[in-house]
Amino acid sequence: MLRGRWRTCRGRRAAVRYLDVLAHAVKARGWRCVRLYGREFPRPLLWVYASGVAEDVGLVVCVRAVSGGMWAYHDVQRGRAGYLFPCGDAKAAAEQVDLLLKHRIFPSTW
């Protein structure tokens, strides 16, 4: 029992670390972030959204373990199909988030 709890805590810390790195990368692209890491959330989440006119447009990102012991960013709204990018490259993941949010803000331009 203790071993399983240790593994869960370790996974939560890893998810928070990866989401923090992504938060810095998306902020550099001009997006706003809210870190939802409290114990009231079943898993750590990062809400990335637009500032200004389109504040209702956003994306909630979580971190999930994928095969081979790797971690990946996922769009929570799309579930397991919401794979965004592996966690090793936050800059590329931020670019993917940036493209998705721009598409949601300006859907007719895509």
N, C-alpha and C positions, 0 to 999 in steps of 0.2 A: 504494500500500500504506500509506504513512504517513497519507494523508488518511483512509482508512477506520478506522485505529487511533485517530486523533484524535477522530473522530466517536463511536466506541465509548466512549472515555474520557469525553468530554463527556456522553454519554447516561447513563453510570454515575453521574457526579457529580450530574446533574439528578435521577436516581432517588433517590439518597441524600438529597438536599435535600428532596424531596417527602415521603419516608418519615419524615424527622426531624420535619417539620411535623405529619404525621399522628400520630406517636408522642406529641408534646406534647398534641395534641387528645384522643386516647383516654385518656391518663393523667389528664387533667382529669375524665374521666367515671368514673374509678376502676379502669380496666383496667391490667394490667401489660404491659410490652413487652420484647422482646429484639430488638436490632438485629443482623441477620445480614448484615453488609456486607463480610466478609472476601473475599479473592481465591479462597478455596476454594469459594465459592458462585458459580454461573454468572451470577447477577444479584443485586442487593441485595434482601433480604427483611426484612419486619418481622413478627415473631410476636407477636400480641396474644392474651392469655389472661386467664382469671379468676384472682383470688387467693382463697385460702381453700378451701372445700369442693370447688369444681368446677375444680380446677387442670388437669384433663385436657381441658377445653373451651377451644378456641382457634381462631384464624384466622390464616393466613399470607397477608400482603398483599405484592404486588409492584406496580411501576409499569410500565406499557406505553405505548408511543407509539400513538396512535389517529389516525384520518384528520384531515387539516388541520393537522398539526404539533402537535397537542395531546397531553397526557399524561393518563392515567387510572389510578386504583387498581383492582386486580383481586384477587380471591380466587384464590390459586394452586391450590387443590384443584379448583376448577371450571374452570380453564383460561381460554380466551378467553370462555367463557360467564359467567365470574365477574366481569363488570364491576360495580364498586361505585359509583364516582363520579368526576367529573373532578377533576384535581389542583388546580385553582384555588380550591376551597372545602374546606379541611381540616376545618372545623367540621361541615359537612354530611356529609362522608365519615365522620367519627368517629361521627356519629349513625347512619349506615347500619351501620357496624361494630358499634356498640352494640346495635342492633336484632337483627342476625344472631346475635350471641353470646348475647343474652338468649333468643332463640328456641331456640338449641341447649341452653341450660341448663334452660329450662322449656318443653319442646315441647308439653306438654299444655295450656298456658295460651293457645296461639295458635290 
